[in-house]
């Protein structure tokens, strides 16, 4: 339910439909387009690419348990996420937050790819850490309101459950799970701080 390829679609849904006041554009009736871009480029295309790698014999299964088999799927996912960020970089049509979210996700996947070349960091941890960081920033900014508090608390609980599940399945060591969470959280915090400094200096 909380595979790393599903988390972006969940986040865009929450931002578009569950946190009134966070987005100004597009208008509510047109926000399905944002979800279509997010779902198509962060779930459908990467999943098809992974399936193709399995078909070609370059991966044993879509679960990608071996670290060595994760590089190509992560690189292809990073390219697909980057294409989605490019599509959402339309200031006349979409709030800057949507592009910033997708650009941050693209960078997270790219960093996960780089680390995976040497070490099996938890991609689930990265995804949940990023989700937690994003909702935390929206809460601190005051734009998410009371609903944002509940989404933040719920996401923290889910992040703990996902990390525990990865350990129970012996998919990762505790260090790999914590490193994933730290990467996701740290990346969002760093990007948020950089954007805030940029706006204040501008």
Secondary structure, 3 states (H helix, E strand, C coil): CCCHHHHHHHHHHHHHHHCCCCCCCCCHHHCHHHHHHHHHHHHHHHHHHHHHHHHCCCCCCCCCCCHHHHHHHHHHHHHHHHHHHHHHCCCCCCCHHHHHHHHHHHHHHHHHHHHHCCCCCCHHHHHHHHHHHHHHHHHHHCCCHHHHHHHHHHHHHHHHHHHHHHHHCCCCCHHHHHHHHHHHHHHHHHHHHHHHHHHHHC
